[in-house]
Amino acid sequence: MTSQPARSRTSLTGISSRAWEHPADRGALVALRKLKGFDSVLKAVSGLVSERRVRLEYLGSGVRVDDRQFAGIHRLVAEVGRVLDVAELPEVFVVNQPFTGAMTIGMDKPIVVLHSALLDLFTEEELRFVVAHEIGHALSGHAVYRTLLMRLLELSGVWGAVPGGALGVRVIIAALYEWQRKSELSADRAGLLATQDPAVAFRVHMKLASGSGDLSELDQTSFFAQGQEYLDTSDVRDSVLKLMLVERTTHPYAAVRAAELRRWVDSGDYTRVLGGDYPRREDDASASMTDAARAAAASYADTFRQTQDALGNLVHEVAGFLGSAKIWFDEQLRRTRGSD
C-alpha cells in the first residue's frame, strides 16, 4: 500500500445508505422480499449460520486490523467512518490470498475481509475506495443477503432432495445473484463518496480488470471506450451471450462498473450528495417501498435508452408496447362500463 498525502474530505453527517444505493439495488431487494417462501428460507438459513464460528475462523486464520496490525488500514477505516458518519464500524480482517478480493459477510454484526493481494496492487487512496466499498455493503444491509447466498449455494444439494425444493431455491438463488450484482454498483458509489475522487475509483476498476499496478500501461479513455463497446451490443446473439455470461456471477464486469459509476457522476447526483442534498438516516423508517420499486423500473428504462444493446432495447420496446396496450384496454373497459 503506497501512502498518499492527507487531504480534507466533506463529512456527510447523518447520511442514509439510500443516498448511494442504486435504484435497481433497492428495487431488487423489494422484489426479493416478495418472493414466495423467501422469508422462510431466510429464517431457516439464518439458524444454520453461526456468526461466532465465522468470526472465530478469521480470528484464527487471518490478521485483525487494529492500531498495531495494519495500522494504515485501521486509519483508513476510521477516516471512512468519519466521512460516512458511521456509528459502529465493522471488524476488518486481512487474510492471505494471492488474488484480489474483499467481502462483507455476517447476519448480525458484519465483518469485512480483505485479501492480502490488495495491499500490493493498490495505493492508499485506492485502498480507501475498497474499504469504503465494503463498509457501504455493511451499511446497506447487503451482508445479510450475501451471507444467505453463500449458505444457499453450500446447501443447494440438500434442497435438491426435497420435492419441489430445488426449483424454488434455484429461483431465489438467481434473484440473489441479480441483486448482488446491483448491490456492487451501490457499494461503488459509497466508495466514491468516501474517497471523493472519481479518478481514484476508476483506477481501482482498471487495476482489478488488468491485475496490473502499472498505470503507465493503462489509459482511462480507452478503458471507458471498451466498456461502452461491451454495453452497446447491436447483435441479439451477443446480448444473449452476455446474459449467459453473468447468470451466476456476483459482480458486474469491471469495465461495466466503471461506466455505471461515471454515469452516476455525470448525472449530477454525486455532486448533489457532496453538497449536502441527500436522504438522512432519521427518515429511513418512512421511506416508501413503492417509490423504490418505481425508481428501479425507471432506472432500467433509462439504461435501455442509453445503450445500443439490441436485447435491452427489445425488452424496453416490448415493455412500452405492453404498457400502451394496457392503457388502451383500460380505456376500452371504462367506456364499456360507462355505456352499461
SEKOL-748365 format. One record per residue (C-alpha): residue number from 1; residue in three letters; x, z, y. Coordinates in steps of 0.2 Angstrom, whole numbers, plus 5000, padded with zeros to 4 digits. Example, Ala and Ser with C-alpha at 12.3 -4.5 7.8 and 13.67 -1.06 7.14 Angstrom:
BEGIN
<rec k="1" r="ALA" c1="5062" c3="5039" c2="4978"/>
<rec k="2" r="SER" c1="5068" c3="5036" c2="4995"/>
***
This chain:
BEGIN
<rec k="1" r="MET" c1="5000" c3="5000" c2="5000"/>
<rec k="2" r="THR" c1="5008" c3="4994" c2="5016"/>
<rec k="3" r="SER" c1="5004" c3="5006" c2="5031"/>
<rec k="4" r="GLN" c1="4997" c3="4999" c2="5047"/>
<rec k="5" r="PRO" c1="4997" c3="5007" c2="5065"/>
<rec k="6" r="ALA" c1="4982" c3="5018" c2="5068"/>
<rec k="7" r="ARG" c1="4968" c3="5010" c2="5079"/>
<rec k="8" r="SER" c1="4952" c3="5018" c2="5085"/>
<rec k="9" r="ARG" c1="4935" c3="5013" c2="5077"/>
<rec k="10" r="THR" c1="4917" c3="5016" c2="5083"/>
<rec k="11" r="SER" c1="4909" c3="5031" c2="5074"/>
<rec k="12" r="LEU" c1="4892" c3="5026" c2="5068"/>
<rec k="13" r="THR" c1="4883" c3="5043" c2="5069"/>
<rec k="14" r="GLY" c1="4868" c3="5046" c2="5058"/>
<rec k="15" r="ILE" c1="4869" c3="5028" c2="5051"/>
<rec k="16" r="SER" c1="4857" c3="5024" c2="5037"/>
<rec k="17" r="SER" c1="4863" c3="5014" c2="5022"/>
<rec k="18" r="ARG" c1="4849" c3="5002" c2="5027"/>
<rec k="19" r="ALA" c1="4860" c3="4996" c2="5041"/>
<rec k="20" r="TRP" c1="4871" c3="4987" c2="5029"/>
<rec k="21" r="GLU" c1="4860" c3="4984" c2="5014"/>
<rec k="22" r="HIS" c1="4857" c3="4965" c2="5011"/>
<rec k="23" r="PRO" c1="4839" c3="4961" c2="5011"/>
<rec k="24" r="ALA" c1="4840" c3="4954" c2="4993"/>
<rec k="25" r="ASP" c1="4848" c3="4970" c2="4988"/>
<rec k="26" r="ARG" c1="4834" c3="4981" c2="4994"/>
<rec k="27" r="GLY" c1="4821" c3="4968" c2="4988"/>
<rec k="28" r="ALA" c1="4829" c3="4968" c2="4971"/>
<rec k="29" r="LEU" c1="4828" c3="4987" c2="4970"/>
<rec k="30" r="VAL" c1="4810" c3="4986" c2="4974"/>
<rec k="31" r="ALA" c1="4806" c3="4974" c2="4961"/>
<rec k="32" r="LEU" c1="4817" c3="4983" c2="4948"/>
<rec k="33" r="ARG" c1="4807" c3="4999" c2="4951"/>
<rec k="34" r="LYS" c1="4791" c3="4989" c2="4947"/>
<rec k="35" r="LEU" c1="4797" c3="4983" c2="4930"/>
<rec k="36" r="LYS" c1="4786" c3="4989" c2="4916"/>
<rec k="37" r="GLY" c1="4795" c3="5003" c2="4907"/>
<rec k="38" r="PHE" c1="4809" c3="5004" c2="4919"/>
<rec k="39" r="ASP" c1="4806" c3="5022" c2="4924"/>
<rec k="40" r="SER" c1="4805" c3="5027" c2="4906"/>
<rec k="41" r="VAL" c1="4822" c3="5018" c2="4902"/>
<rec k="42" r="LEU" c1="4830" c3="5026" c2="4917"/>
<rec k="43" r="LYS" c1="4825" c3="5044" c2="4912"/>
<rec k="44" r="ALA" c1="4830" c3="5041" c2="4893"/>
<rec k="45" r="VAL" c1="4847" c3="5034" c2="4898"/>
<rec k="46" r="SER" c1="4850" c3="5047" c2="4911"/>
<rec k="47" r="GLY" c1="4848" c3="5060" c2="4897"/>
<rec k="48" r="LEU" c1="4861" c3="5052" c2="4887"/>
<rec k="49" r="VAL" c1="4874" c3="5051" c2="4901"/>
<rec k="50" r="SER" c1="4885" c3="5067" c2="4903"/>
<rec k="51" r="GLU" c1="4891" c3="5067" c2="4921"/>
<rec k="52" r="ARG" c1="4903" c3="5081" c2="4916"/>
<rec k="53" r="ARG" c1="4910" c3="5070" c2="4902"/>
<rec k="54" r="VAL" c1="4913" c3="5056" c2="4914"/>
<rec k="55" r="ARG" c1="4922" c3="5067" c2="4926"/>
<rec k="56" r="LEU" c1="4932" c3="5075" c2="4913"/>
<rec k="57" r="GLU" c1="4938" c3="5058" c2="4907"/>
<rec k="58" r="TYR" c1="4945" c3="5054" c2="4923"/>
<rec k="59" r="LEU" c1="4952" c3="5071" c2="4926"/>
<rec k="60" r="GLY" c1="4962" c3="5069" c2="4910"/>
<rec k="61" r="SER" c1="4966" c3="5050" c2="4911"/>
<rec k="62" r="GLY" c1="4969" c3="5047" c2="4930"/>
<rec k="63" r="VAL" c1="4975" c3="5055" c2="4946"/>
<rec k="64" r="ARG" c1="4963" c3="5063" c2="4958"/>
<rec k="65" r="VAL" c1="4966" c3="5059" c2="4976"/>
<rec k="66" r="ASP" c1="4969" c3="5073" c2="4987"/>
<rec k="67" r="ASP" c1="4981" c3="5078" c2="5001"/>
<rec k="68" r="ARG" c1="4995" c3="5079" c2="4989"/>
<rec k="69" r="GLN" c1="4992" c3="5065" c2="4977"/>
<rec k="70" r="PHE" c1="4990" c3="5048" c2="4985"/>
<rec k="71" r="ALA" c1="4989" c3="5056" c2="5002"/>
<rec k="72" r="GLY" c1="4987" c3="5039" c2="5011"/>
<rec k="73" r="ILE" c1="4971" c3="5035" c2="5001"/>
<rec k="74" r="HIS" c1="4965" c3="5053" c2="5004"/>
<rec k="75" r="ARG" c1="4967" c3="5050" c2="5023"/>
<rec k="76" r="LEU" c1="4958" c3="5033" c2="5022"/>
<rec k="77" r="VAL" c1="4943" c3="5041" c2="5013"/>
<rec k="78" r="ALA" c1="4942" c3="5054" c2="5026"/>
<rec k="79" r="GLU" c1="4943" c3="5041" c2="5040"/>
<rec k="80" r="VAL" c1="4929" c3="5030" c2="5032"/>
<rec k="81" r="GLY" c1="4919" c3="5046" c2="5030"/>
<rec k="82" r="ARG" c1="4920" c3="5049" c2="5049"/>
<rec k="83" r="VAL" c1="4916" c3="5031" c2="5054"/>
<rec k="84" r="LEU" c1="4901" c3="5030" c2="5042"/>
<rec k="85" r="ASP" c1="4896" c3="5048" c2="5046"/>
<rec k="86" r="VAL" c1="4896" c3="5054" c2="5028"/>
<rec k="87" r="ALA" c1="4892" c3="5072" c2="5025"/>
<rec k="88" r="GLU" c1="4898" c3="5073" c2="5007"/>
<rec k="89" r="LEU" c1="4912" c3="5062" c2="5001"/>
<rec k="90" r="PRO" c1="4914" c3="5057" c2="4983"/>
<rec k="91" r="GLU" c1="4929" c3="5062" c2="4972"/>
<rec k="92" r="VAL" c1="4941" c3="5047" c2="4971"/>
<rec k="93" r="PHE" c1="4952" c3="5044" c2="4956"/>
<rec k="94" r="VAL" c1="4967" c3="5031" c2="4953"/>
<rec k="95" r="VAL" c1="4968" c3="5025" c2="4936"/>
<rec k="96" r="ASN" c1="4982" c3="5015" c2="4928"/>
<rec k="97" r="GLN" c1="4975" c3="4997" c2="4926"/>
<rec k="98" r="PRO" c1="4986" c3="4981" c2="4928"/>
<rec k="99" r="PHE" c1="4971" c3="4971" c2="4935"/>
<rec k="100" r="THR" c1="4962" c3="4973" c2="4952"/>
<rec k="101" r="GLY" c1="4946" c3="4983" c2="4951"/>
<rec k="102" r="ALA" c1="4936" c3="4998" c2="4958"/>
<rec k="103" r="MET" c1="4919" c3="5005" c2="4954"/>
<rec k="104" r="THR" c1="4907" c3="5019" c2="4959"/>
<rec k="105" r="ILE" c1="4898" c3="5027" c2="4944"/>
<rec k="106" r="GLY" c1="4888" c3="5043" c2="4941"/>
<rec k="107" r="MET" c1="4870" c3="5048" c2="4942"/>
<rec k="108" r="ASP" c1="4870" c3="5064" c2="4951"/>
<rec k="109" r="LYS" c1="4887" c3="5065" c2="4960"/>
<rec k="110" r="PRO" c1="4895" c3="5048" c2="4961"/>
<rec k="111" r="ILE" c1="4914" c3="5046" c2="4959"/>
<rec k="112" r="VAL" c1="4925" c3="5032" c2="4965"/>
<rec k="113" r="VAL" c1="4938" c3="5024" c2="4953"/>
<rec k="114" r="LEU" c1="4952" c3="5013" c2="4960"/>
<rec k="115" r="HIS" c1="4963" c3="5003" c2="4949"/>
<rec k="116" r="SER" c1="4982" c3="5005" c2="4952"/>
<rec k="117" r="ALA" c1="4984" c3="4986" c2="4954"/>
<rec k="118" r="LEU" c1="4975" c3="4988" c2="4971"/>
<rec k="119" r="LEU" c1="4989" c3="4998" c2="4978"/>
<rec k="120" r="ASP" c1="5002" c3="4984" c2="4975"/>
<rec k="121" r="LEU" c1="4991" c3="4970" c2="4981"/>
<rec k="122" r="PHE" c1="4983" c3="4977" c2="4997"/>
<rec k="123" r="THR" c1="4989" c3="4983" c2="5014"/>
<rec k="124" r="GLU" c1="4982" c3="5000" c2="5021"/>
<rec k="125" r="GLU" c1="4969" c3="4991" c2="5031"/>
<rec k="126" r="GLU" c1="4963" c3="4980" c2="5016"/>
<rec k="127" r="LEU" c1="4963" c3="4996" c2="5005"/>
<rec k="128" r="ARG" c1="4952" c3="5004" c2="5018"/>
<rec k="129" r="PHE" c1="4939" c3="4990" c2="5016"/>
<rec k="130" r="VAL" c1="4940" c3="4993" c2="4997"/>
<rec k="131" r="VAL" c1="4937" c3="5011" c2="4999"/>
<rec k="132" r="ALA" c1="4923" c3="5009" c2="5011"/>
<rec k="133" r="HIS" c1="4915" c3="4996" c2="5000"/>
<rec k="134" r="GLU" c1="4914" c3="5009" c2="4986"/>
<rec k="135" r="ILE" c1="4908" c3="5023" c2="4997"/>
<rec k="136" r="GLY" c1="4895" c3="5011" c2="5003"/>
<rec k="137" r="HIS" c1="4889" c3="5009" c2="4985"/>
<rec k="138" r="ALA" c1="4888" c3="5028" c2="4984"/>
<rec k="139" r="LEU" c1="4878" c3="5030" c2="5000"/>
<rec k="140" r="SER" c1="4866" c3="5016" c2="4995"/>
<rec k="141" r="GLY" c1="4862" c3="5025" c2="4978"/>
<rec k="142" r="HIS" c1="4870" c3="5010" c2="4969"/>
<rec k="143" r="ALA" c1="4879" c3="5021" c2="4957"/>
<rec k="144" r="VAL" c1="4863" c3="5026" c2="4948"/>
<rec k="145" r="TYR" c1="4859" c3="5008" c2="4943"/>
<rec k="146" r="ARG" c1="4876" c3="5003" c2="4940"/>
<rec k="147" r="THR" c1="4878" c3="5018" c2="4928"/>
<rec k="148" r="LEU" c1="4862" c3="5013" c2="4920"/>
<rec k="149" r="LEU" c1="4868" c3="4995" c2="4917"/>
<rec k="150" r="MET" c1="4884" c3="5001" c2="4909"/>
<rec k="151" r="ARG" c1="4874" c3="5013" c2="4897"/>
<rec k="152" r="LEU" c1="4861" c3="5000" c2="4893"/>
<rec k="153" r="LEU" c1="4875" c3="4987" c2="4888"/>
<rec k="154" r="GLU" c1="4883" c3="5000" c2="4877"/>
<rec k="155" r="LEU" c1="4866" c3="5004" c2="4869"/>
<rec k="156" r="SER" c1="4859" c3="4986" c2="4868"/>
<rec k="157" r="GLY" c1="4862" c3="4986" c2="4849"/>
<rec k="158" r="VAL" c1="4852" c3="5001" c2="4846"/>
<rec k="159" r="TRP" c1="4837" c3="4995" c2="4857"/>
<rec k="160" r="GLY" c1="4838" c3="4979" c2="4847"/>
<rec k="161" r="ALA" c1="4832" c3="4989" c2="4831"/>
<rec k="162" r="VAL" c1="4816" c3="4994" c2="4840"/>
<rec k="163" r="PRO" c1="4802" c3="4982" c2="4838"/>
<rec k="164" r="GLY" c1="4800" c3="4973" c2="4855"/>
<rec k="165" r="GLY" c1="4813" c3="4984" c2="4862"/>
<rec k="166" r="ALA" c1="4827" c3="4970" c2="4863"/>
<rec k="167" r="LEU" c1="4816" c3="4959" c2="4874"/>
<rec k="168" r="GLY" c1="4811" c3="4972" c2="4886"/>
<rec k="169" r="VAL" c1="4829" c3="4979" c2="4888"/>
<rec k="170" r="ARG" c1="4835" c3="4961" c2="4890"/>
<rec k="171" r="VAL" c1="4823" c3="4958" c2="4904"/>
<rec k="172" r="ILE" c1="4829" c3="4975" c2="4913"/>
<rec k="173" r="ILE" c1="4847" c3="4971" c2="4910"/>
<rec k="174" r="ALA" c1="4845" c3="4953" c2="4918"/>
<rec k="175" r="ALA" c1="4837" c3="4961" c2="4933"/>
<rec k="176" r="LEU" c1="4851" c3="4974" c2="4934"/>
<rec k="177" r="TYR" c1="4864" c3="4961" c2="4934"/>
<rec k="178" r="GLU" c1="4855" c3="4951" c2="4948"/>
<rec k="179" r="TRP" c1="4853" c3="4967" c2="4958"/>
<rec k="180" r="GLN" c1="4871" c3="4972" c2="4956"/>
<rec k="181" r="ARG" c1="4877" c3="4955" c2="4962"/>
<rec k="182" r="LYS" c1="4866" c3="4958" c2="4978"/>
<rec k="183" r="SER" c1="4872" c3="4976" c2="4979"/>
<rec k="184" r="GLU" c1="4890" c3="4969" c2="4981"/>
<rec k="185" r="LEU" c1="4885" c3="4960" c2="4997"/>
<rec k="186" r="SER" c1="4878" c3="4976" c2="5004"/>
<rec k="187" r="ALA" c1="4894" c3="4986" c2="5000"/>
<rec k="188" r="ASP" c1="4905" c3="4972" c2="5008"/>
<rec k="189" r="ARG" c1="4895" c3="4975" c2="5024"/>
<rec k="190" r="ALA" c1="4898" c3="4994" c2="5023"/>
<rec k="191" r="GLY" c1="4917" c3="4990" c2="5020"/>
<rec k="192" r="LEU" c1="4917" c3="4979" c2="5036"/>
<rec k="193" r="LEU" c1="4908" c3="4992" c2="5046"/>
<rec k="194" r="ALA" c1="4921" c3="5005" c2="5042"/>
<rec k="195" r="THR" c1="4936" c3="4993" c2="5044"/>
<rec k="196" r="GLN" c1="4929" c3="4984" c2="5060"/>
<rec k="197" r="ASP" c1="4940" c3="4969" c2="5057"/>
<rec k="198" r="PRO" c1="4932" c3="4954" c2="5049"/>
<rec k="199" r="ALA" c1="4949" c3="4946" c2="5046"/>
<rec k="200" r="VAL" c1="4954" c3="4961" c2="5035"/>
<rec k="201" r="ALA" c1="4938" c3="4959" c2="5025"/>
<rec k="202" r="PHE" c1="4941" c3="4940" c2="5022"/>
<rec k="203" r="ARG" c1="4959" c3="4943" c2="5017"/>
<rec k="204" r="VAL" c1="4953" c3="4955" c2="5004"/>
<rec k="205" r="HIS" c1="4942" c3="4942" c2="4996"/>
<rec k="206" r="MET" c1="4956" c3="4929" c2="4997"/>
<rec k="207" r="LYS" c1="4968" c3="4940" c2="4988"/>
<rec k="208" r="LEU" c1="4955" c3="4945" c2="4975"/>
<rec k="209" r="ALA" c1="4952" c3="4927" c2="4971"/>
<rec k="210" r="SER" c1="4970" c3="4922" c2="4970"/>
<rec k="211" r="GLY" c1="4979" c3="4938" c2="4964"/>
<rec k="212" r="SER" c1="4992" c3="4934" c2="4977"/>
<rec k="213" r="GLY" c1="4998" c3="4946" c2="4991"/>
<rec k="214" r="ASP" c1="5007" c3="4932" c2="4999"/>
<rec k="215" r="LEU" c1="4997" c3="4927" c2="5014"/>
<rec k="216" r="SER" c1="5008" c3="4913" c2="5019"/>
<rec k="217" r="GLU" c1="5001" c3="4904" c2="5004"/>
<rec k="218" r="LEU" c1="4983" c3="4906" c2="5009"/>
<rec k="219" r="ASP" c1="4973" c3="4898" c2="5023"/>
<rec k="220" r="GLN" c1="4956" c3="4906" c2="5028"/>
<rec k="221" r="THR" c1="4949" c3="4889" c2="5034"/>
<rec k="222" r="SER" c1="4952" c3="4881" c2="5018"/>
<rec k="223" r="PHE" c1="4945" c3="4896" c2="5008"/>
<rec k="224" r="PHE" c1="4929" c3="4895" c2="5018"/>
<rec k="225" r="ALA" c1="4928" c3="4877" c2="5015"/>
<rec k="226" r="GLN" c1="4929" c3="4878" c2="4996"/>
<rec k="227" r="GLY" c1="4916" c3="4892" c2="4996"/>
<rec k="228" r="GLN" c1="4904" c3="4881" c2="5006"/>
<rec k="229" r="GLU" c1="4908" c3="4867" c2="4994"/>
<rec k="230" r="TYR" c1="4903" c3="4878" c2="4980"/>
<rec k="231" r="LEU" c1="4887" c3="4883" c2="4989"/>
<rec k="232" r="ASP" c1="4882" c3="4866" c2="4994"/>
<rec k="233" r="THR" c1="4879" c3="4858" c2="4977"/>
<rec k="234" r="SER" c1="4869" c3="4842" c2="4978"/>
<rec k="235" r="ASP" c1="4868" c3="4839" c2="4959"/>
<rec k="236" r="VAL" c1="4855" c3="4848" c2="4950"/>
<rec k="237" r="ARG" c1="4866" c3="4849" c2="4934"/>
<rec k="238" r="ASP" c1="4879" c3="4859" c2="4944"/>
<rec k="239" r="SER" c1="4865" c3="4870" c2="4951"/>
<rec k="240" r="VAL" c1="4860" c3="4874" c2="4933"/>
<rec k="241" r="LEU" c1="4878" c3="4877" c2="4928"/>
<rec k="242" r="LYS" c1="4880" c3="4889" c2="4942"/>
<rec k="243" r="LEU" c1="4865" c3="4899" c2="4936"/>
<rec k="244" r="MET" c1="4873" c3="4900" c2="4919"/>
<rec k="245" r="LEU" c1="4890" c3="4905" c2="4925"/>
<rec k="246" r="VAL" c1="4884" c3="4920" c2="4935"/>
<rec k="247" r="GLU" c1="4870" c3="4925" c2="4922"/>
<rec k="248" r="ARG" c1="4880" c3="4940" c2="4915"/>
<rec k="249" r="THR" c1="4892" c3="4944" c2="4929"/>
<rec k="250" r="THR" c1="4892" c3="4959" c2="4940"/>
<rec k="251" r="HIS" c1="4900" c3="4952" c2="4956"/>
<rec k="252" r="PRO" c1="4897" c3="4936" c2="4965"/>
<rec k="253" r="TYR" c1="4912" c3="4925" c2="4966"/>
<rec k="254" r="ALA" c1="4925" c3="4930" c2="4980"/>
<rec k="255" r="ALA" c1="4923" c3="4914" c2="4990"/>
<rec k="256" r="VAL" c1="4904" c3="4917" c2="4990"/>
<rec k="257" r="ARG" c1="4906" c3="4935" c2="4995"/>
<rec k="258" r="ALA" c1="4917" c3="4929" c2="5010"/>
<rec k="259" r="ALA" c1="4904" c3="4916" c2="5015"/>
<rec k="260" r="GLU" c1="4890" c3="4929" c2="5014"/>
<rec k="261" r="LEU" c1="4900" c3="4941" c2="5024"/>
<rec k="262" r="ARG" c1="4904" c3="4928" c2="5038"/>
<rec k="263" r="ARG" c1="4886" c3="4923" c2="5039"/>
<rec k="264" r="TRP" c1="4881" c3="4941" c2="5042"/>
<rec k="265" r="VAL" c1="4895" c3="4942" c2="5056"/>
<rec k="266" r="ASP" c1="4889" c3="4926" c2="5063"/>
<rec k="267" r="SER" c1="4871" c3="4931" c2="5063"/>
<rec k="268" r="GLY" c1="4875" c3="4945" c2="5076"/>
<rec k="269" r="ASP" c1="4869" c3="4959" c2="5065"/>
<rec k="270" r="TYR" c1="4887" c3="4966" c2="5063"/>
<rec k="271" r="THR" c1="4889" c3="4967" c2="5082"/>
<rec k="272" r="ARG" c1="4872" c3="4975" c2="5085"/>
<rec k="273" r="VAL" c1="4876" c3="4989" c2="5072"/>
<rec k="274" r="LEU" c1="4893" c3="4992" c2="5081"/>
<rec k="275" r="GLY" c1="4884" c3="4993" c2="5097"/>
<rec k="276" r="GLY" c1="4873" c3="5007" c2="5091"/>
<rec k="277" r="ASP" c1="4857" c3="4997" c2="5086"/>
<rec k="278" r="TYR" c1="4855" c3="5002" c2="5068"/>
<rec k="279" r="PRO" c1="4842" c3="5012" c2="5057"/>
<rec k="280" r="ARG" c1="4845" c3="5031" c2="5056"/>
<rec k="281" r="ARG" c1="4845" c3="5042" c2="5040"/>
<rec k="282" r="GLU" c1="4832" c3="5053" c2="5048"/>
<rec k="283" r="ASP" c1="4820" c3="5039" c2="5047"/>
<rec k="284" r="ASP" c1="4823" c3="5034" c2="5029"/>
<rec k="285" r="ALA" c1="4808" c3="5043" c2="5022"/>
<rec k="286" r="SER" c1="4796" c3="5032" c2="5032"/>
<rec k="287" r="ALA" c1="4805" c3="5016" c2="5028"/>
<rec k="288" r="SER" c1="4792" c3="5003" c2="5021"/>
<rec k="289" r="MET" c1="4795" c3="4996" c2="5003"/>
<rec k="290" r="THR" c1="4783" c3="4982" c2="5008"/>
<rec k="291" r="ASP" c1="4794" c3="4977" c2="5023"/>
<rec k="292" r="ALA" c1="4809" c3="4977" c2="5011"/>
<rec k="293" r="ALA" c1="4801" c3="4965" c2="4999"/>
<rec k="294" r="ARG" c1="4796" c3="4954" c2="5014"/>
<rec k="295" r="ALA" c1="4814" c3="4954" c2="5021"/>
<rec k="296" r="ALA" c1="4821" c3="4950" c2="5003"/>
<rec k="297" r="ALA" c1="4809" c3="4935" c2="5002"/>
<rec k="298" r="ALA" c1="4814" c3="4929" c2="5020"/>
<rec k="299" r="SER" c1="4832" c3="4931" c2="5015"/>
<rec k="300" r="TYR" c1="4831" c3="4920" c2="5000"/>
<rec k="301" r="ALA" c1="4821" c3="4907" c2="5010"/>
<rec k="302" r="ASP" c1="4834" c3="4907" c2="5024"/>
<rec k="303" r="THR" c1="4848" c3="4905" c2="5011"/>
<rec k="304" r="PHE" c1="4840" c3="4890" c2="5004"/>
<rec k="305" r="ARG" c1="4838" c3="4882" c2="5021"/>
<rec k="306" r="GLN" c1="4856" c3="4884" c2="5025"/>
<rec k="307" r="THR" c1="4863" c3="4877" c2="5009"/>
<rec k="308" r="GLN" c1="4863" c3="4859" c2="5001"/>
<rec k="309" r="ASP" c1="4861" c3="4867" c2="4984"/>
<rec k="310" r="ALA" c1="4849" c3="4855" c2="4975"/>
<rec k="311" r="LEU" c1="4841" c3="4868" c2="4964"/>
<rec k="312" r="GLY" c1="4840" c3="4880" c2="4978"/>
<rec k="313" r="ASN" c1="4831" c3="4868" c2="4989"/>
<rec k="314" r="LEU" c1="4819" c3="4863" c2="4975"/>
<rec k="315" r="VAL" c1="4814" c3="4881" c2="4972"/>
<rec k="316" r="HIS" c1="4811" c3="4883" c2="4991"/>
<rec k="317" r="GLU" c1="4801" c3="4867" c2="4991"/>
<rec k="318" r="VAL" c1="4790" c3="4872" c2="4976"/>
<rec k="319" r="ALA" c1="4788" c3="4889" c2="4984"/>
<rec k="320" r="GLY" c1="4782" c3="4881" c2="5000"/>
<rec k="321" r="PHE" c1="4770" c3="4870" c2="4991"/>
<rec k="322" r="LEU" c1="4763" c3="4884" c2="4981"/>
<rec k="323" r="GLY" c1="4761" c3="4894" c2="4997"/>
<rec k="324" r="SER" c1="4752" c3="4879" c2="5006"/>
<rec k="325" r="ALA" c1="4741" c3="4877" c2="4990"/>
<rec k="326" r="LYS" c1="4736" c3="4895" c2="4990"/>
<rec k="327" r="ILE" c1="4731" c3="4894" c2="5009"/>
<rec k="328" r="TRP" c1="4721" c3="4878" c2="5005"/>
<rec k="329" r="PHE" c1="4712" c3="4886" c2="4990"/>
<rec k="330" r="ASP" c1="4709" c3="4902" c2="5000"/>
<rec k="331" r="GLU" c1="4701" c3="4892" c2="5014"/>
<rec k="332" r="GLN" c1="4690" c3="4882" c2="5002"/>
<rec k="333" r="LEU" c1="4685" c3="4899" c2="4994"/>
<rec k="334" r="ARG" c1="4680" c3="4906" c2="5011"/>
<rec k="335" r="ARG" c1="4670" c3="4890" c2="5015"/>
<rec k="336" r="THR" c1="4661" c3="4891" c2="4999"/>
<rec k="337" r="ARG" c1="4656" c3="4909" c2="5001"/>
<rec k="338" r="GLY" c1="4651" c3="4906" c2="5018"/>
<rec k="339" r="SER" c1="4638" c3="4892" c2="5013"/>
<rec k="340" r="ASP" c1="4630" c3="4903" c2="4999"/>
***
